[in-house]
Amino acid sequence: MKTKVRYFEDRLKEDMRDPEFRKHYERERKALAIAYEIAKLRHRLKLSQKEMARRVGTTQQVISRLESGAYTGYTIKTLERIAKATNTELAIGFRPVRQKQAV
């Protein structure tokens, strides 16, 4: 019996046709992007999670959760506290939505 190879991109393209899946996928994608930026900032400054937490005024566990991507409850206030604690500026912007191609 020959097994057909299925690539992730093909499966994702198929799943993105479902509006409910697409909604959840986009939310998770955004949460991971924020988590990545927080972790990247911390590493660039050579801070441990514990030191970052001390600067932000929270616990190491909170920083870990923020960096995990599993947390989606980010607030502007939290992100501003991180920016202030790391001597950076929080920049939020809007950009045009790419038109979805017909599948």
C-alpha positions in Angstrom: 0.0 0.0 0.0 1.4 3.4 -1.1 1.0 6.3 1.4 0.3 9.7 -0.1 2.5 12.4 1.2 0.6 15.5 2.4 2.4 18.7 3.0 1.6 21.1 5.8 1.1 24.0 3.4 -1.5 22.0 1.5 -3.4 21.1 4.6 -3.2 24.6 6.0 -4.6 26.0 2.7 -7.4 23.5 2.9 -8.1 24.3 6.6 -8.0 28.1 6.0 -11.2 27.8 3.9 -13.1 27.2 7.2 -13.9 30.6 8.7 -13.8 29.3 12.3 -10.4 27.7 11.8 -9.1 30.8 10.1 -10.2 33.0 13.1 -8.4 30.8 15.6 -5.3 30.4 13.4 -5.0 34.2 13.1 -5.4 34.8 16.8 -2.7 32.2 17.6 -0.4 33.5 14.9 -0.6 37.0 16.4 -0.1 35.8 19.9 3.1 33.9 18.8 4.4 37.0 17.0 4.0 39.1 20.2 5.6 36.3 22.3 8.5 36.1 19.9 9.1 39.8 20.0 9.1 39.8 23.8 11.6 36.9 24.0 13.8 38.4 21.3 13.9 41.7 23.2 14.8 40.0 26.4 17.6 38.0 24.7 18.9 41.0 23.0 19.2 42.8 26.4 20.8 39.6 27.8 18.2 39.4 30.6 16.9 36.3 32.4 13.2 35.9 32.7 13.6 36.7 36.4 15.5 39.9 35.8 12.9 41.0 33.1 10.1 40.2 35.6 11.8 42.3 38.3 12.2 45.3 35.9 8.5 45.0 34.7 7.2 44.5 38.2 5.8 41.0 37.8 6.9 37.4 38.3 9.1 35.1 36.2 6.1 32.9 35.6 4.2 35.8 34.0 7.2 36.5 31.7 7.4 32.8 30.8 3.7 32.8 30.0 4.0 35.9 27.8 6.9 34.4 25.9 5.2 31.0 25.5 2.7 32.2 22.9 -0.1 30.4 24.8 -1.1 33.6 26.5 -3.5 35.8 24.4 -4.5 38.4 27.0 -2.0 41.0 26.2 -3.0 44.5 27.1 -1.5 47.8 25.9 -0.7 48.5 29.6 1.4 45.3 29.9 3.3 45.9 26.7 3.9 49.6 27.7 5.3 48.3 31.1 7.7 46.0 29.2 8.8 48.8 26.9 9.4 51.1 29.8 11.3 48.4 31.7 13.5 47.7 28.7 14.0 51.4 27.7 12.3 50.7 24.4 9.3 52.3 22.7 6.1 50.3 22.0 5.1 50.8 18.3 1.8 49.7 17.1 0.7 50.2 13.5 -1.9 49.3 10.9 -1.2 48.0 7.5 -3.5 47.1 4.6 -4.9 43.6 4.6 -3.7 41.5 1.8 -6.5 40.4 -0.4 -7.3 36.7 0.0 -6.8 34.7 -3.2 -9.5 32.4 -4.4 -8.7 28.9 -3.5 
